[in-house]
Amino acid sequence: MIEKQNFLSTMTTNNTTEEGSEQEQMISVTFIDKDGEEKHIKVPVGMSMLEAAHENDIELEGACEGSIACSTCHVIVTDLEQYNKLEDPTDEENDMLDLAFGLTETSRLGCQVIAKPELDGIRLAIPAATRNFAVDGYVPKPH
């Protein structure tokens, strides 16, 4: 696990010294659960909101482990200005969002929202439910 953290640090380092100055760059993120309770956390630049949620014991499922194959890490960006700072969703992300419970105009997959300095202060609401077809009884039909 330590090697993984070093690997992530190396991947996100741009023009920084080896002393870990990139690791020190954190943004503030607020997750709002289905009951309206807020949890404020610090997230390193370069980390996905799904990873950040898991590291901070926030209930955000992520059944496909961030491979854009489900919608269980669906989050709602509560501020349109912050939403507009995100990269546009890919076709794959939009396809999965179409399956999400409680879809809104500012819905995104948490695995695709990556911490960057301009997102400091972002607020993410977690919908009251998810649709996980593998668990919810959906049985895919063979082709």
N, C-alpha and C positions, 0 to 999 in steps of 0.2 A: 504494500500500500504506500509506503514511503517512496518507493521508486515511481509509482504512478503519480504522486503529487509532484515529484521533481520533473517528470515527463510533461505534465500539464503546465508547469511553470515555464519549462523550456519552450513549449509550443506557443505560449501567449506572450513571451518576452519579445519586445520590439525596441531595439536601441536602448536597452537598459543594462546596467552592470550585473555581474554575476552575484551580487550581494542580495539579490531577491527584491529589488525595489518594485518590480512588477507585482510580486506576491502581496506587497503592502498596499497596493491600490485596491481599495474596496469601495463598493457602493452600498447605500442603504436601500433595503427592499422591505416592503410591508406585505405580508400575506394576510388575507382576510378569509377566515374559514366560513363554513356554511351557517354557523351560528352568529356571525358578525364579529367574532373575536379576532383581534389583530395581533400578529406576532411580527415584531421588528427584528430584522437580522442584517448582518453585514455579509456581502457576497463578493468574493474576489472577481476582478475583471477577467473575463474569459470563461467563466463557469455558467452552465445553463441553470435556469430557474428550477428545473427538475432536480438536478444534482444538489442545488442549494437547499431545496425543500427537504430532500432525504437526509442531508447532513445535519439539518436542524430539527429533525423529528416533526416535520410538518406533513400532514396527511395529503399527499399528492401521489396518486398511484404509480403511473408510469409502467404499465404492464409490459410494454415492448422494450423497455430499457432504453428509450430514446432513439429507436430506429425508424420512427415515423410510420409505424404499422398499427397504431391504435389512437384513441383520443382520450385516454384515461388521465393524461397530464394536462388536460384542458384548463386554462386559466383565463380570466377576464381582466384586461387592463382597464382600471377604473377611470383613468384620465386620458382623454382623446389626444391631448398634446404629447403625452408620453408614448401613447400607441403610435403616433405618427413618426416617432424617432426610431422605431423598429424597422428592420429590413422588411420588404414585402414578403409575405408567405409564399413558399414554393407551391407548385401544383400539388405535390404529394401532401404537403401540410394542409392545403385547402380541402383535398379529398378526405383526409381524416377528420378535419373540423366539421365537415358535413355530417359526420356520424356523432358528433359531440352532443351531450345533453346540455340544454340551456344555452345554445349558441347565441352570441351577440355580435354586433358590428366590430367590437374590439376584442374578440376571442382570439387566442393563440394557443399553440401547444407549448407547454412549459419547457420541453426539451429543445425547442427552437428559439426561445428567448434567451439570448446570451448577454451576460452582464457587460456593459461598457460604460464609461464615465458619464455620458450624456443621459443615461437611464437612472442616475442617482435619484433616489426618492420615489421610484416607481412603486405603485400599489397594485397588487394582483389579488383578485377575488377567486376563490375556489368554489366552483358550482356545488350545489347541494347533492348531486349524484353524478355518476359516470356510467358510460355504457361500455362494458367489457364483454364482448360477445363470447369470448372463450369461457368466461365464468358464468355469464347470465343465461346459459342454456342454449346459446346459438350453436348449431352443428352445421358446419359448412358442407355443402353437397359436392361430391366429387365431379370433376369435369368430364 
